[in-house]
Amino acid sequence: MGFIKAFTGALGGVFADQWLDFLTVPSGIAPTAAFFPAVNAGRNAGRGSNTRGSENVISNGSKIVVPNGYGLVTFQDGRVTGFVSEPGGFEFRGEDPSSQSVFAGDGVFGQVVRNTWERIKFGGRPSGMQQAFFVNLKELPDNRFGTQSEIYWDDSYLGAQVGAVTRGTYTLRIADPLLFVSTLVPGAFIANNQIFDFTDFDNPVSDQLFNEVVASLGPAFSRYTNDPERGNRITRLQQDSVGFAKSLSEVVEENYQWHSGRGIVIERVALVAIEYDEDTRALLSDVKKADALRGERGNSFMQQSVARGVQAAGENGGGQGLIGMGVGVPMMGGMVSGYQQQAQQPQEAVQQPAAPQAEDPVAKLKQMKELLDAGVVTQEEFDTLKQRLLGL
């Protein structure tokens, strides 16, 4: 008992012309619809007219056309009795013991379906009257997520905990349709011939998946930015939709078994917005300035930290404020360039007064110009210090 294949591929049009009535995918179905009842349609030479509404009950001799990208599932009393994912035309033979219940092709997808079928197939003998539904095997777009407050994760590139409010969308794919319908589709949708759409927020399953994705965002961000083999920076998140989708899919699989337990996977993620908190924005700004100051970020970040202290003093007292805090123009360049060496000396040595050194006005002027280009000091401050350095 099951289905007999009548035609496949390009031959479908020829054979379908001979079928006055058959069930197929309803015209105009939304691309976000994941599961929906088949409709009874008729075709003439012009093809495409829907003649009979949405009656989806099949019986012995019923004919069904399965388009590419969809799978046919039949039910009796809410339990799966048959499945077809190969494109083509099929005839249901309720009294033929030699007919097959599963047509799933010979690829990896087909083997997955056959394995699931062996676990969930109907235990008894199906009757001649059954319901026919289609499963959308294409990518299902426009599944949205968003956070109301900051989520936090440790970022190895910045060397600190970072936080952000984010929102975006992702696409889903039904990788195991039999597992999907047996675990995620509520029985009421089957009994009442309803359309199951992940984007419908009145759908309790959609609400649950939304919460699971939001709960997985922090670990997914951490996995994406901290994987040394991927070498990803935090600033690449919004441009790498496939890479971040892989991280998010791995996390939801580990925590909620989307693939192994429900038959669905995340294919792509589009981060519409990431709004970092104040501390994270300051860290990103420091790293950007440090990269601009030196080729080696570790050394230049120390110099940038010193420069920020100098800038704060300058804002309090202008050019005179820099002198007033005990940092004369000749000493300032040496302080910036020698900060790291001083930090590596024993504490006792640091506390000793530094021996006078001959000044190199050109080198110190170059260092001050770097601070000016990085926005640490103003043009007015630079000109004042330049005049003093050169003795003008």
N, C-alpha and C positions, 0 to 999 in steps of 0.2 A: 504494500500500500504506500502510495506516495506520488512522485512526479515522473513523467516521461518527457524527455527532451524532444521537441518537434523541430526546432531550427535554431541556429546561432549565427552571429555575425551579419555579413551583408545579405545573406539569404533571408534574413528576417522580414524585410519589406515584402518580398514575394509571397511568403507563406502567410503573413499577417493579413494580406488582402483577401485571403480566403476565409478569414475568421470574422464573422459578423459581430460577435460579441466576445470580449475578453476583459480581464482585469489588468490594471497597470497603475503606474504612478499618476496621481492627479496632476493636471496641468496647473501651473502657477503656484506650486507648493513653495513655501519660503525656504531659502537655502539654510536657515538655521534649524529647520524642523529635523529632528533626529529619528522619529518613529511616528508612523501615521497609517491609517487604513488604506487599503487598495480601493480603487474606484472601478466600476464597471463601465467600460468604454466600447464604442463600436468604431470601425474604420471602413471608409470607402476608398475610392481611387484617390480622392484628395487628401485623405487621412486627417486625423486630429480632432474629430468632433466628439465631445463628451455627451453621451446620450442618456445616461441612467443614474445620475447622482452619485451616492457614495456607498451603495450596498456592497459589502465586502465578504459575504458568506459564499463559500465555494462548496461544490458537491461533485460527485463522480462525473467526469467529463468536462469540468470547468477548464477554461484556457486562460493562461496568464502570460503576459509579456513583461520580462524583467529588463529594464534599461541598464546601460552601463553606469556604474557608480552606486547601485542600489542592491539590497538583498531582500528577498522575500521570506517572511516567516509566517507559518500557519500555527493556529492555536485551537485547542479544544478545552473548554472549561479552564481557561487561563494557563494551560500547560502547552509547551512547544511540541508540535507534532511533525514539523518539516521545515527545511530551509533550502533556499536557492540563492546563490550569488553570481552564477554565470549569466552574462547577458544572453538573451534569446527568448524563445517561446517554449512554454511547457504546458502539458496537459495533466490534470490531476486524475489519477485512477484510484478511486477509493476501494475498488474490489479486486485490484490486480496485485497479488502478493509479490510479483517479480519487480515491480516499480520501485525506484529509489526515493528515499525521503530527503537525501542531502545531495545537492549539486554545488560544489564549492571550488571547482578547478583543481589544478595540480600544483599550484605554487605554495609558498609559505603560508599565505592566508588560508588556503584551502585546508592545509594540515591542521592549523589552529582550530578551525571550525569543526573538523572531524573529531579532534580530541575532545572538544567541549561537548559535542553531540553525544559522545559515548557516555558522558557523565550525567547529562540532563535529559536525555531523550525520553519520550512518552513510554511508560511502562506497559500500558495495555494496548488494545487494538483501537485506533481512532475510528470514529464514526464517519459517515459520509458527509456530514455538514460541519464545516470548520470556518474560522475567521482567517482572513488574509491581511497581513500588514507588510509595509515596507520599512527597511532600515536604511538610513542615509549613510553610505560608506565614504562620502567625500569629506573634506575638511569642513567643519562647522564653525563659522566665524562669529565675531561680535559677542564673545563671552567676556563680561566685564568684571573688573575687580577694582578696589580702592580702599585706602586706609584713612580713618578719621583722625588718627594721631600718629606720632612718629613710631617707626619700627627701627630697631637697633641691631647692629651686627659688628663684629670685630673685623677690621680691614688691615691686612698685612702691609699693603702699599703705603697707607698713611700711618701705620703703626699705632692705631688708636681705635676706639669705638666710635662709629659714625651712626647718624640717625637721619631719617627722611620720611616725609609723607609722599605717597606715590599712588598713581592710578593708571589703568591701562586696559588692554583687551588681550585675549588669547584665542587661538583656534584649537578646537578639539577634533580628534579623529576616533571613530569607533573601530578599534583594532580586532575585537572579538564580538561580533554581533549577537551570538547566542548567549554569551556570558553577560553582555549588556542588558538584553531584554529580560534575562532571568534574575538579575540582581538589582537593576536600577529602575526599570519601568514599573510603576505601581499597577496593581491588578485593575484598579478602577479605569485606567486608560484603555486597557484591553476590553473590559466589559462594556464600556460606554463608547467605544470607537473614537477615542480622543487623540488629538495630535500632541505628541511629546516634544516640547521645544525647550532647549537649555536656556534660552534667553528670556523665557517667561518667568518673571519673579514670583508669580503665583504658584509656580511649580515648586513643591517642597524639596525636590531633589536639587534644583538649581540653587536654592538658598543654602543647602548643605554644602554643595561644591564651592560656592562663593566663599563661605567661611573657611573651608579647608585650604583654598588657594591663599587667602589673606594670611592665615596662620603659617603658611609655608614660605612667604615672601622673604622674611628675615634670614632663615637658613639658606634660601636659594641665592640671595645677594651675597652671603658669606661664601658659599661654595663657588660662585662665579668669580669673585674678586680674589679669593685666596688660593685657588688651584695653581700651583707653580707650573704645571704642564701647559696650562692655557695662557698664562702670562697676561691676564686681563686686568685692566685698571678700572677703577670705579667710574671714570669718565666715559667708558665705552658701553655702559649698560644700555643706553637708549638707542645705540646704533646696531647692536648685535642681537636681533630678534630671535634668530635660530639658536645662537649660543646660550643666551639666557633661558630660552625655552627648555633646552636640555637640562640645565641646572634645576629649573623649577619642576620639570617632569620627574627628575630623579628624586627630589625631595618629597613630592606628593606620593610617589610610589613607595618610598621607604616608610612614610608616616601613615598613609591611607590606602595603599594598594590599589591605585586607580587602574593600572594595567592588569595585574595578576588577579585582582578580586572583582573588577567591574568591567574590564574590557575596553577602557578608554585611555587615550594618551593625549598629552599637550604637544602640539606641533610647532606653533610659533607664538611669540609674545611681543606685543607692541606696548612699550612704556610711554604713555602719553605725556606724563609729567613726573619729575622727581624734584621735590622741594626739600633740600637739605636743611637741617637745623643750623642755628647760628654758629655753634662750635665747629661743625663739619665744614661750613663755608669758610671759616677762618683757616682751618687746616688746608683746605684746597688752595686758598689764596697764598698761604705760606709756601706750599710746594711749588706753585707756579712761579713765584718770585725767586725761590731758590734755584729752580731749573734755569731761570734766565740769568742769574748771577754767575753760576759756575757750571762747568760740564759735569763735575762730580757732585751729586746732590747732597751727599753726607756732609762734605766740607762746607758747601755754600749755605746749607741750612743753619749751621752754627753761626756763620757770618751774618746771615739774615736775622737771626735772633738778636745778635748784638746791635745790628742796624736799627731794629725796631725800638730798642731801648734808647738809642741815640735820637731817633725820630720823635719819641715821646718827650724827651728833654727839650728838643728844639721847639716843639709845639708849645711848651710851657714858657720858654723864654726867647724864642727866635735864635738867631745866630749867637747873640750874647749869652743865651741860656746854655748853649753847648760849652762855652768857656766857663760859665759860672758853675757848672757841675763838675769842674775839674778836668774836663777833656779839652785840651787845647787843640788847635788845628794840626800842629805837627804830630801830636800823639795819636790822633784819631785814626789816621791811616794805618799806623803800626798796630793799633788795638784791633782793627778789623782783620788785618792779614795775619797777626800772630795769636789770635784767640785760641785756636785749636792747639798750638804748641804749648801755650800756657796751661791749658786744661789738662794736658798729659803729664805735666811736671808734678813732683811731690808737693803736698800742701805747703810745707815749710818754704819751698823754693818760690811758690806763688806769692807768699806773703812778703818775700824780700823785695826791696826796691829794685826795679829793673835798671841795669847798667845803661848809661847814656849810649845811644847809637847815632851814627851819622845819618842824617835825614836824606832821603832821595825825593826831592820835590816832584819829579816826573812820575815816579811810581805811585806816590801818594795821591797825586792829582788824578791819575788813571783810576785808582780805587774809588775816589770820590765821584768820578764820572759814572762808574758802574752803579753806585747808590742812587745817583740822579736818574739814570735810565730806568732803574727798577721802581722809581717813585717813592723811594725812602726819604730823600731830602728834596726840598724845593729848589727851583732855579735861583731864587734870591739867596738862599742859604749857600748854594754851591758857589755863586759868584763872590759872596763875602769871604768864604773860606779859601777860595782860589786866590783872591787878592792878598790875604794874609800869608798864605803858603808861599807865594812867589815874592812877598815883600814889596808889593805895589802900594 
